[in-house]
Amino acid sequence: MADTSRTMIVWKRRLPGLIMTMPAVIVFTAMFLVPTVLGFVLSLTNWNGFSLNLTFIGFENYLRAFENPRSVDAAIFTTVFAVVTTVVCNLVGLALAVLIAGPGRANTVVRAVFFYPYIISALIIGFLWSAMLAPQGVFNSILANLGLPSIPFLTDPAFAQTSVIVTGIWAHYGFSMILYIAGLKSIPAEYYEAATVDGAGPWARFKNITVPLLAPIVTVNIVLGLVTALRVYDVVLALTAGGPAGSTETVVFQILKNSFDNGKLGYGAAQGVILLIVTAVLGIGVTLARRNAEKKVAD
């Protein structure tokens, strides 16, 4: 009886917490867990998205994803896009944060201007840059007026890939900047004052105080940047529509194209599962690596 009473008391204490977490569990299950399981099941079939008849074909879709040259090219471009945009956005965001993190109305206005691209719809950003980079767009019109030859920003594969990457950087560096500004404001001013008294210059203060204390923000920015960049779709759709000749197709672009345009939903689901696994591994790997580095610094 005593054990039963003790158990009842424990459950009464835990019940309010369990009740409070139920909405989050339900949302997580409905919005992530169930679609993930269904996506994996569909990836083992040849379903076209319309027919009621489907056949289980095992891991054939996964083998096709690794063997298809278009899928491999899309994976390579997505990787390059993710790495370059993440690195550049962090470098630019940190540099701007250091320059405009201080108080003052001018800095506030400048921060708002730099952050503004991030809050614009990705589709609008893509259409905006398309209007500027098109063969008859703003940039080429200026070059024509100057008597210079036009640049195939969107019609040459190499230029088109570079244009997509630059557009992605312009769209997301503001988010990194805001996070770094928040991190800079959380560093006590006394640290810098003490270092200045000890004779440390601006670079020494940045290297020995700012960078180590911003390590958690760096981790967050890298993980969020990689996850966001690996799922890029809207900018590509509006800017190049995957062209020319599929050179700017990303993994997500191919997933939606194969699933709905080509009627290969099972194949698209397999690509989606692969992307989910890669994203999870990268996110966890970067987080663990940064934590280990922070522990070594602390020790």
N, C-alpha and C positions, 0 to 999 in steps of 0.2 A: 504493500500500500504506500509505503514511504516513497519507493521509487516511482510509482505511478503519479503520486502527488507532485514530486519533484519534476517529472516530465511535463505534467500539465502546466506547472508554473513557467517552465522554460518556454513552452509553446505559446503561452499567453503573452510572454515578453517579446517573442519573435514575431507574433502575428501582425502587429501594426506595421512593422518593417516589411514583412512579406506582402501585405496588402498594398503598401505604397509602391513597391517595385513591380506589381502586377501589370500596370499600364505599360511600363517600359518593356517588360518581357513580351507582352502581347504585340506591341508595335514591332519589336525586333523580330519576333517569330513571323509575323504577317508580312513585313516589308523586306526582310533579308533572308531568314532561314528557309521559309517555304519556297520563295522564288529560286534560291540557290539549289535546293534539292530537286525541284522540278526541272531546272535548267540542266542539271547533271543527268537526270533521267532522259530528257529529250536529246541530250548530246549522244546518247547511245542508240539513237534511232535515225531513220531516214525521213522523218516527218518533213513535209513541205510547208506546213503552216495552215493548210486548208483541208486536206483530206482527213477523214475520220480513221482511215486505215494507216497504220504505221508498223514498221518492222524493226525489231531490235537487231542492230548490226555490230554490237560490241564497241570496240575502240577504233573502228575504221575511220570515223570522222577525225579523231585525234591524229591518226597516221597521215591522213590527207592534209591536215593543217600544217604538219611539219614538212611534208613533201611538196606542197604546192608552192611554186616559185613566187607567185603573187603574195601569198601569205607570209612567206619568209621576207620578202622585200618590205612589206608593210610592217613587220615586226622590227626589222632593222631601222627603218625610218622613225618608227615610234620610239625606239630606244634612243636614237640620236637626238630626237626632239626633246625627250624627257630629260636626258642628261644635260644638254646644252641650256635649255630654258631654266632648269633648276639651278645650275651653277651660276649663270649670268644674272638671274633674278635675285639670287642671294647676294652676289657681289654688288650689284647696282643698288639693291634695297638697303644693304648695310652702309654703303658709301653715302647714300642720300640721308639715311637716318642719322648718321654722325653729323652731317652738315646742317640739318634742319630740325634736330630734336629739341633745340633750346626754346625757351619761351619767346613770345612776341607775336604780334598780329601778322607780320610778314611771313614768318615761318608757318603759322597756321594756314594761311592762304596757300602757300606753296605746297604744304602737305596735302591739302584738299585737291589741288590741281594734279599732283602726281598720283593720288589714290583714285581719282575719278575714272580712269580706264577700267579699273577692276570691277566697278559696280555697273558698267555697261554690259548689256547682253552680248554674249560671244558671237551670236549671229550678226548683230549690228556692227560689232568690231570687224568681222570678216567682210561684210558688205562695204564698210567704210574704207578698209585697206584695199579692197578690190577696186573701188572707184579711183583710188590714188595710184595703184600699180598696174591697172589694165593697159593694154597697148595704146589706147587713146585716153588714158587717165591723166591725172594731174601731173605726175612726175614726168611722164613722157611728153606731155604737152609743153612743159617748161623746157625740156631738152630740145624739142623741135624749134621752139622760139629762139633758143640760143644757137641754133644751127648744128646741134649735136645729134648723133644717131640715137635712136630709141633703145631701151634696154628691155629684153624679154623677161620681165619680172615673173609673169605667170604662164608663159608659153614655153620656156626652156626648163627641163627637169631640174637642173642644178639651181637655177635662179628661183624656181617655184618653191623648192624645198627650203631655200634660205629665206624666202619671203614668208613662208608659214612659220618658221622658227622665230623670225624677228617679230612677227605679229603676236605670236604666243608670249614672247618676252614682254612686249609693250602692254599686253593685257593683264599680266600677273605680277609684274615687279612691285606694283603699289602695295599688294598684300604683304609681301615680304618686308617692305619698308615700314609698314605700320606695326608689324610684330616686333621689328628691331627697335623702333622708337619706344614701344611699350617696355621692352627689355632695358633700354638705356635709362629710362626714367625710374626704373626700379633699383638701379645701382646707387648706393648712398654717395652723396657728394663728398663725404669725409674721406673716402678712399682716394679720390683724385687730389684733394687738398693735401693729404699726408704725403702722397707720392710727389707732388710739386715741391713741397718743403724739402723732401729728400733729394731733390735735384733731377727728378725724372722729367724728360721732355714729352711732347705730345705723342710721339711714336711709342716710347716706352710705356706711357700710361695706357695707350690703346692696346698694346701687345700683352701687357702683364695684368691689366685690370679689366678692360672692356671685353676682350675676346674670351677669356676664361669664364667670366660671369654671364656672358651671352650664350654659352654652350647649350643650355636647354632650348633656347629660342632657335639656335641653329638646327638642332635636331628636329624641332617641330616644323620649321620651314622646309627642310630637306624632305621629310616624309610627306608633308602635304603637297609640296611641289611635285615630287615624283608621282604620287597617286593621281593628282590632277592632270599632269601631263600625259600619263599613260592612258588616260581616258579621253583624250582630246578628240573632238568630233565636229562641234559646231563651227569652229573657225575654219577648219578644212572644207567643210560643206559650203560655206558662204564664200570663201576666198578662191578655191581652186576646184571644188567638187571632185577632189581626188586626182585631178589631172596635173600636167599633161601625161597621157599614157600610163595613168595609175601611179606616177612617181611620188605623189604626196598622199597616197592612201595610208591611213593609220589602221591599227588593229580594230578599233571600235568602228571606224568607217566601214571596214570590210565585214565586220560582224553584222551590222545593220543591212549592208548591201546584199550579203549572201542570204540573210534570214528573210528579208522582205522583197527585195528586187528580184533575186534569183530563185526564190522559193526553196531555199536549202536551210530551213530553220534548225534542223538537227546539226548540220555542219557549223552554222553560226553559233549555236549553243556550245559546241565543243570549243570553239575559239574563245567564247566568253569565259568558260571554266578555266581555260589555260591562262587567260589574262588575270582572272581573279586570284589564281594561285601565285602567279608571278608578282602581282601587286602586294599580296599578303607577305610573301617571302621577303621582298625588298623592304617593305615597311618595317617588319619585325627585325630584319637584319641590320638596317640602318640604326634603329632605336637601340638595339643591343650593343652595336659597335660604339655608338656615342656614349652610352652608359659606362661601358668598360673604359673608354678614354677618360671620362670624367672621374671615375674611381681612381685611375692611375695618377691623374693630376692631384686629386685630393690627398692620396697617400704620399 
